[in-house]
Amino acid sequence: MKKKSHYSDEKRKLNKDNRELTLPEVLEALTQELKNHCKIVGKWIWATFPEKPDADTCDYLYCLGFIFNPKRQAWQHCCGDQSRARARNYDPRQKYGEKEVETIQPATN
């Protein structure tokens, strides 16, 4: 049985809609403090923390489109690339590596 979300319907809709944001759009929305906890894994952004972040941080990440992956202990954003393939038998960090957020160049218009 799935655990019922403690987020409101409005926040769940916001989360779903914001999962379509591109990598540059997500990076632009993150504060520098949050960027310090982020890595690029493949086409996704992963945020990890040494301890559980406070409720406001969790709410902000959730509303921005991140979901928490308890197996990997990371908040993950798919940046509009919602792959159907699941990484159950391997760790994507081993397959794709991790890039520092600062190494990603913003898109130019």
Order of alpha helices (4+ residues) and beta strands (2+ residues): alpha-alpha-alpha-beta-beta-alpha-beta-beta-alpha-beta
